[in-house]
Amino acid sequence: MSENKGKGDGAPQEQKKKQSILDVQKFLDKQIRVKFSGGRECSGVLKGFDPLLNIVLDNCIEYLRDPDDPYKLTEDTRGLGLVVCRGTAVVLICPVDGMEAIANPFVQQD
């Protein structure tokens, strides 16, 4: 007698392939900017990725934060070279070309 552990009617369950909601394939070999949980930001050329969104960046540059205000980036940068970024820390990925900074509309103007 075969046991059917929680499968219901005994019909084989169809396994759906997990698919990333982000199409990172279009950014391969292009300059991207990545924001991480914790506030770090870097940019580099996307060389590879996996389904967990671990990414490989070449010619990576980290944008350093202001020591007085950890939420503010300075003009200072640090070259990192070839980097493997853990996917669980990635918050945002965007292309560098076509990106521009805008004023925060929620800040009170004096």
TIRO-2110 file (N, C-alpha, C; in Angstrom, 1 decimal):
// TIRO-2110
0.8, -1.2, 0.0, N, 1, A
0.0, 0.0, 0.0, CA, 1, A
0.9, 1.2, 0.0, C, 1, A
0.7, 2.1, -1.0, N, 2, A
1.5, 3.3, -1.0, CA, 2, A
0.9, 4.4, -0.3, C, 2, A
1.7, 5.2, 0.4, N, 3, A
1.1, 6.3, 1.2, CA, 3, A
1.1, 7.6, 0.4, C, 3, A
0.1, 8.4, 0.5, N, 4, A
0.0, 9.6, -0.2, CA, 4, A
0.1, 10.7, 0.9, C, 4, A
1.2, 11.2, 1.2, N, 5, A
1.4, 12.1, 2.3, CA, 5, A
1.0, 13.5, 1.9, C, 5, A
-0.2, 13.9, 2.2, N, 6, A
-0.7, 15.2, 2.0, CA, 6, A
-0.8, 15.7, 0.5, C, 6, A
-0.9, 14.7, -0.4, N, 7, A
-1.0, 15.1, -1.8, CA, 7, A
-2.5, 15.2, -2.3, C, 7, A
-3.4, 14.8, -1.5, N, 8, A
-4.8, 15.0, -1.9, CA, 8, A
-5.3, 13.8, -2.6, C, 8, A
-5.6, 13.9, -3.9, N, 9, A
-6.3, 12.9, -4.7, CA, 9, A
-5.3, 11.9, -5.3, C, 9, A
-4.0, 12.0, -5.1, N, 10, A
-3.0, 11.1, -5.6, CA, 10, A
-2.5, 11.5, -6.9, C, 10, A
-3.0, 12.5, -7.6, N, 11, A
-2.5, 13.0, -8.9, CA, 11, A
-1.1, 13.6, -8.7, C, 11, A
-0.2, 13.4, -9.6, N, 12, A
1.1, 14.0, -9.4, CA, 12, A
1.1, 15.5, -9.5, C, 12, A
1.8, 16.1, -8.5, N, 13, A
1.8, 17.6, -8.4, CA, 13, A
2.7, 18.1, -9.5, C, 13, A
2.2, 19.2, -10.2, N, 14, A
3.0, 19.8, -11.3, CA, 14, A
4.0, 20.8, -10.6, C, 14, A
5.3, 20.6, -10.8, N, 15, A
6.3, 21.5, -10.3, CA, 15, A
6.4, 22.7, -11.2, C, 15, A
6.2, 23.9, -10.7, N, 16, A
6.4, 25.1, -11.4, CA, 16, A
7.8, 25.6, -11.2, C, 16, A
8.4, 26.0, -12.3, N, 17, A
9.8, 26.5, -12.3, CA, 17, A
9.7, 27.9, -11.7, C, 17, A
10.5, 28.2, -10.7, N, 18, A
10.6, 29.5, -10.1, CA, 18, A
11.2, 30.5, -11.0, C, 18, A
10.5, 31.6, -11.2, N, 19, A
11.0, 32.6, -12.1, CA, 19, A
11.2, 33.9, -11.4, C, 19, A
12.3, 34.6, -11.7, N, 20, A
12.5, 35.9, -11.1, CA, 20, A
11.6, 36.9, -11.6, C, 20, A
11.1, 37.8, -10.8, N, 21, A
10.2, 38.9, -11.3, CA, 21, A
11.0, 40.0, -11.9, C, 21, A
12.3, 40.0, -11.8, N, 22, A
13.1, 41.0, -12.4, CA, 22, A
13.9, 40.4, -13.6, C, 22, A
13.8, 41.0, -14.7, N, 23, A
14.5, 40.5, -15.9, CA, 23, A
15.9, 41.2, -16.0, C, 23, A
16.9, 40.6, -15.3, N, 24, A
18.2, 41.1, -15.3, CA, 24, A
19.0, 40.8, -16.5, C, 24, A
18.5, 39.9, -17.3, N, 25, A
19.2, 39.4, -18.5, CA, 25, A
19.5, 40.6, -19.5, C, 25, A
18.6, 41.6, -19.5, N, 26, A
18.7, 42.7, -20.4, CA, 26, A
19.8, 43.7, -20.0, C, 26, A
20.3, 43.6, -18.8, N, 27, A
21.4, 44.4, -18.3, CA, 27, A
22.8, 43.8, -18.4, C, 27, A
22.9, 42.6, -18.9, N, 28, A
24.2, 41.9, -19.0, CA, 28, A
25.1, 42.7, -19.9, C, 28, A
26.4, 42.9, -19.4, N, 29, A
27.4, 43.7, -20.1, CA, 29, A
27.1, 45.1, -20.2, C, 29, A
26.2, 45.6, -19.3, N, 30, A
25.9, 47.0, -19.3, CA, 30, A
26.2, 47.6, -17.9, C, 30, A
26.4, 48.9, -17.8, N, 31, A
26.7, 49.5, -16.5, CA, 31, A
25.4, 49.6, -15.7, C, 31, A
25.4, 49.1, -14.5, N, 32, A
24.2, 49.2, -13.6, CA, 32, A
24.6, 49.8, -12.3, C, 32, A
23.6, 50.3, -11.6, N, 33, A
23.8, 50.8, -10.2, CA, 33, A
23.0, 49.9, -9.3, C, 33, A
23.6, 49.5, -8.2, N, 34, A
22.9, 48.6, -7.2, CA, 34, A
22.9, 49.3, -5.8, C, 34, A
21.7, 49.2, -5.2, N, 35, A
21.6, 49.6, -3.8, CA, 35, A
21.3, 48.4, -3.0, C, 35, A
22.0, 48.4, -1.8, N, 36, A
21.9, 47.2, -0.9, CA, 36, A
21.2, 47.6, 0.4, C, 36, A
20.7, 46.6, 1.1, N, 37, A
20.1, 46.8, 2.4, CA, 37, A
21.3, 47.3, 3.3, C, 37, A
21.0, 48.3, 4.1, N, 38, A
22.1, 48.8, 4.9, CA, 38, A
22.6, 50.1, 4.4, C, 38, A
22.2, 50.5, 3.1, N, 39, A
22.5, 51.8, 2.6, CA, 39, A
23.6, 51.9, 1.6, C, 39, A
24.4, 50.8, 1.4, N, 40, A
25.5, 50.9, 0.5, CA, 40, A
25.0, 51.0, -1.0, C, 40, A
25.8, 51.6, -1.8, N, 41, A
25.5, 51.7, -3.2, CA, 41, A
26.8, 51.5, -4.0, C, 41, A
26.7, 50.9, -5.2, N, 42, A
27.8, 50.7, -6.1, CA, 42, A
27.3, 50.6, -7.5, C, 42, A
28.3, 50.8, -8.4, N, 43, A
27.9, 50.6, -9.8, CA, 43, A
29.0, 49.8, -10.5, C, 43, A
28.7, 49.2, -11.6, N, 44, A
29.7, 48.4, -12.3, CA, 44, A
29.0, 47.7, -13.5, C, 44, A
29.8, 47.0, -14.2, N, 45, A
29.3, 46.3, -15.4, CA, 45, A
28.8, 44.9, -15.0, C, 45, A
27.5, 44.6, -15.3, N, 46, A
27.0, 43.3, -14.9, CA, 46, A
27.5, 42.2, -15.7, C, 46, A
28.2, 41.2, -15.1, N, 47, A
28.8, 40.1, -15.8, CA, 47, A
28.1, 38.8, -15.7, C, 47, A
27.3, 38.7, -14.6, N, 48, A
26.5, 37.5, -14.4, CA, 48, A
25.6, 37.6, -13.2, C, 48, A
24.7, 36.6, -13.2, N, 49, A
23.7, 36.6, -12.1, CA, 49, A
23.1, 35.2, -12.0, C, 49, A
22.4, 34.9, -10.9, N, 50, A
21.7, 33.6, -10.8, CA, 50, A
20.3, 33.8, -10.3, C, 50, A
19.5, 32.8, -10.2, N, 51, A
18.1, 32.9, -9.8, CA, 51, A
17.9, 33.6, -8.5, C, 51, A
18.8, 33.5, -7.6, N, 52, A
18.7, 34.1, -6.3, CA, 52, A
19.2, 35.6, -6.3, C, 52, A
19.5, 36.1, -7.5, N, 53, A
19.9, 37.5, -7.7, CA, 53, A
21.3, 37.8, -7.1, C, 53, A
22.1, 36.8, -6.9, N, 54, A
23.5, 37.0, -6.7, CA, 54, A
24.1, 37.6, -8.0, C, 54, A
24.8, 38.6, -7.9, N, 55, A
25.3, 39.3, -9.1, CA, 55, A
26.8, 39.4, -9.1, C, 55, A
27.4, 39.5, -10.3, N, 56, A
28.8, 39.7, -10.5, CA, 56, A
29.0, 41.0, -11.2, C, 56, A
29.7, 41.9, -10.6, N, 57, A
30.0, 43.2, -11.2, CA, 57, A
31.5, 43.4, -11.5, C, 57, A
31.8, 43.9, -12.6, N, 58, A
33.2, 44.2, -13.0, CA, 58, A
33.4, 45.7, -13.0, C, 58, A
34.6, 46.1, -12.7, N, 59, A
34.9, 47.5, -12.6, CA, 59, A
34.0, 48.2, -11.6, C, 59, A
33.8, 47.6, -10.5, N, 60, A
32.8, 48.1, -9.5, CA, 60, A
33.4, 49.3, -8.7, C, 60, A
32.5, 50.2, -8.5, N, 61, A
32.8, 51.4, -7.7, CA, 61, A
31.8, 51.6, -6.6, C, 61, A
32.3, 51.7, -5.4, N, 62, A
31.4, 52.0, -4.2, CA, 62, A
31.3, 53.5, -4.0, C, 62, A
30.1, 53.9, -3.8, N, 63, A
29.9, 55.3, -3.4, CA, 63, A
29.8, 55.5, -1.9, C, 63, A
30.7, 56.3, -1.4, N, 64, A
30.9, 56.3, 0.1, CA, 64, A
29.9, 57.3, 0.7, C, 64, A
29.5, 57.0, 1.9, N, 65, A
28.5, 57.8, 2.6, CA, 65, A
29.1, 58.9, 3.5, C, 65, A
28.4, 59.9, 3.8, N, 66, A
28.8, 61.0, 4.7, CA, 66, A
28.9, 60.4, 6.1, C, 66, A
30.0, 60.6, 6.8, N, 67, A
30.1, 60.1, 8.1, CA, 67, A
29.2, 60.7, 9.1, C, 67, A
28.8, 62.0, 8.9, N, 68, A
27.8, 62.7, 9.7, CA, 68, A
26.4, 62.2, 9.5, C, 68, A
26.0, 62.0, 8.2, N, 69, A
24.7, 61.6, 7.8, CA, 69, A
24.8, 60.3, 7.0, C, 69, A
24.5, 59.2, 7.6, N, 70, A
24.7, 57.9, 6.9, CA, 70, A
23.7, 57.7, 5.7, C, 70, A
22.7, 58.5, 5.6, N, 71, A
21.7, 58.4, 4.5, CA, 71, A
22.1, 59.3, 3.3, C, 71, A
23.2, 60.1, 3.4, N, 72, A
23.6, 61.0, 2.4, CA, 72, A
24.9, 60.4, 1.7, C, 72, A
24.9, 60.3, 0.4, N, 73, A
26.1, 59.9, -0.3, CA, 73, A
27.0, 61.1, -0.6, C, 73, A
28.3, 60.9, -0.5, N, 74, A
29.3, 62.0, -0.9, CA, 74, A
29.8, 61.8, -2.3, C, 74, A
30.6, 62.7, -2.7, N, 75, A
31.2, 62.5, -4.1, CA, 75, A
32.4, 61.5, -4.0, C, 75, A
32.8, 61.1, -2.9, N, 76, A
33.9, 60.2, -2.7, CA, 76, A
33.5, 58.8, -3.2, C, 76, A
34.4, 58.1, -3.9, N, 77, A
34.2, 56.7, -4.3, CA, 77, A
35.4, 55.9, -4.0, C, 77, A
35.2, 54.6, -4.1, N, 78, A
36.3, 53.6, -3.8, CA, 78, A
36.2, 52.5, -4.9, C, 78, A
37.2, 52.3, -5.6, N, 79, A
37.2, 51.2, -6.6, CA, 79, A
37.4, 49.9, -6.0, C, 79, A
36.5, 48.9, -6.4, N, 80, A
36.5, 47.6, -5.8, CA, 80, A
37.0, 46.5, -6.8, C, 80, A
36.8, 46.8, -8.1, N, 81, A
37.2, 45.8, -9.1, CA, 81, A
36.1, 44.8, -9.4, C, 81, A
36.5, 43.5, -9.4, N, 82, A
35.5, 42.4, -9.7, CA, 82, A
34.9, 42.0, -8.4, C, 82, A
33.5, 42.1, -8.3, N, 83, A
32.8, 41.8, -7.0, CA, 83, A
31.6, 40.9, -7.2, C, 83, A
31.4, 40.0, -6.3, N, 84, A
30.3, 39.1, -6.2, CA, 84, A
29.4, 39.7, -5.1, C, 84, A
28.1, 40.1, -5.5, N, 85, A
27.2, 40.7, -4.5, CA, 85, A
26.1, 39.6, -4.1, C, 85, A
25.9, 39.5, -2.9, N, 86, A
24.9, 38.5, -2.4, CA, 86, A
23.5, 39.0, -2.7, C, 86, A
22.7, 38.2, -3.3, N, 87, A
21.4, 38.5, -3.7, CA, 87, A
20.4, 38.9, -2.6, C, 87, A
20.6, 38.4, -1.4, N, 88, A
19.6, 38.7, -0.4, CA, 88, A
19.8, 40.2, 0.1, C, 88, A
21.0, 40.8, -0.2, N, 89, A
21.2, 42.1, 0.2, CA, 89, A
20.8, 43.2, -0.8, C, 89, A
20.5, 42.7, -2.1, N, 90, A
20.2, 43.6, -3.1, CA, 90, A
18.8, 44.2, -2.9, C, 90, A
18.7, 45.5, -3.0, N, 91, A
17.4, 46.2, -2.8, CA, 91, A
16.9, 46.7, -4.2, C, 91, A
17.8, 47.3, -5.0, N, 92, A
17.5, 47.9, -6.2, CA, 92, A
18.6, 47.7, -7.2, C, 92, A
18.1, 47.5, -8.5, N, 93, A
19.1, 47.4, -9.6, CA, 93, A
18.5, 48.3, -10.7, C, 93, A
19.3, 49.2, -11.2, N, 94, A
18.9, 50.1, -12.3, CA, 94, A
20.0, 50.4, -13.2, C, 94, A
19.7, 50.7, -14.5, N, 95, A
20.8, 51.0, -15.4, CA, 95, A
21.3, 52.4, -15.1, C, 95, A
22.6, 52.6, -15.4, N, 96, A
23.2, 53.9, -15.1, CA, 96, A
22.8, 54.9, -16.2, C, 96, A
22.8, 54.5, -17.4, N, 97, A
22.4, 55.4, -18.5, CA, 97, A
20.9, 55.6, -18.4, C, 97, A
20.4, 56.8, -18.4, N, 98, A
19.0, 57.1, -18.3, CA, 98, A
18.6, 57.3, -16.8, C, 98, A
19.5, 57.3, -15.9, N, 99, A
19.2, 57.6, -14.5, CA, 99, A
19.6, 59.0, -14.1, C, 99, A
18.7, 59.7, -13.5, N, 100, A
19.1, 61.0, -13.0, CA, 100, A
18.5, 61.3, -11.6, C, 100, A
19.2, 62.1, -10.9, N, 101, A
18.7, 62.4, -9.5, CA, 101, A
17.6, 63.5, -9.6, C, 101, A
16.6, 63.3, -8.8, N, 102, A
15.5, 64.4, -8.7, CA, 102, A
15.4, 64.8, -7.3, C, 102, A
14.9, 66.0, -7.1, N, 103, A
14.6, 66.6, -5.8, CA, 103, A
13.5, 65.8, -5.1, C, 103, A
13.7, 65.6, -3.8, N, 104, A
12.7, 64.9, -3.0, CA, 104, A
11.4, 65.8, -2.9, C, 104, A
10.3, 65.4, -3.4, N, 105, A
9.1, 66.2, -3.3, CA, 105, A
8.5, 66.3, -1.9, C, 105, A
8.9, 65.4, -1.0, N, 106, A
8.3, 65.3, 0.3, CA, 106, A
9.0, 66.2, 1.3, C, 106, A
10.2, 66.7, 1.0, N, 107, A
11.0, 67.5, 1.9, CA, 107, A
10.4, 68.9, 1.9, C, 107, A
10.2, 69.5, 3.1, N, 108, A
9.7, 70.8, 3.3, CA, 108, A
10.7, 71.8, 2.7, C, 108, A
10.3, 72.7, 1.9, N, 109, A
11.2, 73.8, 1.3, CA, 109, A
11.1, 75.0, 2.3, C, 109, A
12.3, 75.5, 2.6, N, 110, A
12.3, 76.7, 3.5, CA, 110, A
12.2, 78.0, 2.7, C, 110, A
END
